[in-house]
């Protein structure tokens, strides 16, 4: 869904020049030109440690829950999102229906819609194939890295994005595979679910920098906790809907008060 949104919002503007794309090199502070692939490689090294840790945990979890190893690796590349894949795998292991598990994974990834909109202008003017397929590489890490390279546009951005997403994909899939291979030789880990929860909290807490964010987190937690007691399969989806609704209401009231 988020990838299709990027493709649609990235349509070329009527006022955009039809001239040639800029060279595929971006200037660095020293005045020299740095190839996009090198920029991407440097950026990936800054986030690789976190991806490797999460990938190992996901791979071990897939094995511990008795899911198919090959499906887990294919899912790592196809879903390209650890939180969504972990949510889906966990719900399927708990006996949830396939459609509900997939829907919960989609809800977890709804934040990517905002990322897609933010990068829409830089996808504009790109070849159609790139605009439709490259958004598959949109995750938290690639979005943040691309935002840190605002000087890259046109062909330079296209090459950087493909290198960045490709390298992240290699690191991610390798980590999940390693976790699945290591799982059989590891001792029993009954508290593995707590590790996953801790990793989610580690991703969440640094983002609680505003009142709408705090409101969304608390409301989402309360909503998920209540609904999970009644209909466990709907806990995640209900929490996400409650959190988003609360944040929008809070932001709207703040804007009205300030105006």
N, C-alpha and C positions, 0 to 999 in steps of 0.2 A: 504494500500500500504506500509506504513512504517513498519507495523507489519510483512508483508511478507518479506520485505527486511531484517529485523532482523533475521528472521528464516533462510533465505538463507545464509546470511553472517556469521551466527553462526554455520555453519557446523563444526564438529569436525576436527581438524587438523590431518594429517597422523602421525605427529611426537608426538602427544599428548599421554601421558601415559594412559593406560587403567586401572590403579590401582584404588583403592577405593577413593571416594570423601572425602575431608577433613571434620572434624567434623563441625556441624552446630552451632558453637559458635565462635565469634570473640573476640580477646583480646582487652581490654581497657587499657588506660594509666596506670592504677593501677595494672596491671598484672593479674587481674581477668578476667573471661570470662563472656560476656554479651550475653544473648540469642538474636537471630535475631529479635524475635517479640518485644522485649523491645527496641532495637535500632530503629525499624520501628515506634513504638508508639511515641518515643521521637522525631523522625524526623518529623512525621506528625503534632505534636503540633506546630512546628515552621512555618508551612505554612497554618495551618487550618484557621486562621483569614482571609487571602486573599481569600481562596477558599469559605468560608462561605459567604463573601460579594458578590463575583461574582455569586455564586449559587443563592442567594436571588434575585439579579438583573435579572438573567436569568429567574427564575421562575416567577417573576412579569411581565417580558417582554412577556413571553409565554402567560400568561393570558390576558395581555393588548392587544396583537395582535389577540386574539380570537382563538388561537390554542388549540388543544385538550390537556387536562391536563395529561391524562394517557400517551399519545404519548410523551409528554415532559419528563416525568419521565423515560420512557423506553429509550428515546433518550439520557438522561443523562448518563445512564449506557452503552448503546450501542455505542454511539459516543465517550463518555469518553473524551470530549474536549469542554470546554465552548465556546471558540472563534469560532470553527467550527460549533457548534450547533447554536450559536447565529446568525452567518452569514446565515446559511441555513434557519432557521426559519424566519428571516427578509426578505430574498428574496422570500420565498414562500408566505409570507403575502403581498408582493408587486405585486404578480401575476406572478412571474417568473416560468418558466417550472421546473418540478421536477429535470430533468437531469442537468440543468444549476445550480440549487441551490445546488445539491449534488456536482457537479464539483467545485463550488466555495468553499464549505467546505473542499474538498480534497486539493485545492490549499492553503488554510489557514494552513493546517496541514503538508505541505510539509517539514517544518523544522524538523519534527520528523524523516525524513530519515537520517539526520545528527546525531541525537541522537542514532538511531538504529545502525549506523555504529560505533559510539564511544563505545557502549556497546557490540558490536558483540563478542569480545573475551571472555567476561564473560558469554555469553550464550553458547559458544562452550563447548561441552562435557556434556551438560545438556540433560536430557531425551527428546525425540522427541516431546512428548506432550507439555512439557514446552516451547520448542523453538518455537512451532507453535502458542500457545495460550497466553503465558505470555506477548509477546510484545503488546497485547491489552492494557496493563496497562502503556504504555509509554506515558507520558505527560511531560510538563516542570518540574513539581514538583518532580515526581518520578525519572526523569533523574538526576536532580541536587542532590537529596538526595543520590542516588546510587553512583554518582561520589564522594560524600563526604565520602564514605565507601569503599575505594579501597582495604582494607584488606580482604573483604568478597569475596570468590570465591567458586566454586563448590556448594556443598549442602548448605553451609552457605549463599551464595548469593541467591540461589533459595528460601530458606525459608524467607529470608529478603525481597526479591522482592515481593513474594506473600503476605506477611503480609503488606508491605508498600502499594502496589496497592489496596489490599482489604480495608484497613483502609481509604485510600484516597477516594475510591469508596463510602464507607458509608458516609463520611463527605460530599462529593459532592452531592450525590443523596438526602441526607437529606436536604441539603441547598436549592436545586432546589424545592423539595416538599414543604418546608416551605415557599418559595417565592410564589408558586402557591396558598397555603392556605391563606397567608396574603393578597394577591392582592385584593380580593373582599372587604375587610374592609378598605383598604387604600383610601385616597382621590385621585382625578384625578391627574395624573402626566404627563402633556403634554411634559415635558422636559426629559422624561425617556431616550430617545435616546442619549441625551447629556451625561447622566451618563455612558452609555455603551461606548461612544466615549472616555470619560475621563479615563475609566478603561483600554481601549486599549492603550491610550497614556502613562498611568502609567506603562504598561508592556513594551512599546517600548523604552521610553526615557533612562532608565538605560543601554540599550544595545548599544546605539550609542557611542561607545568608539573607533571606528576606522574610517578611511576615507571610506573604502568600505561600512561600515554599514550606514554612513551618506549619501553616494551617493545612496545606495539602497532605503533608506527611502524617500529622496527627489524625486528621479525619480519615485518611486512607487506612491507617492502621486500625482505627476503631471500627470502621466499616467492614474491613476484611475479618477482624476478629469476631464480630457479631454474626456475619453471614456464614463464616466457616463453621460455626456451631450448629447452624440450621441446615445449610446446604454446602458441605465442604468443597464440592467441585466449583462453586461460584465465588469462593472467597477472594481469589486474586482479582478476578474481573470486577467484583463489587468494590473492592478496595480502590482499584484504579479509577473507577467511575466516581466514587465518592471524593477521592482526593482531587481529581481534576475539577470537579464541580465546585468544591470548596475554594480552591485556589482562584478560579475565575470569579466567583462571587466576592471574594476578599479583594481581588485586584479591582473589580468594578466599583466596590464601595470606596476604596481608597482613592480612585480617580475622581469619583463624584465629590468626595469630601475636599479634595485639593482644588477642584475647579469652583 
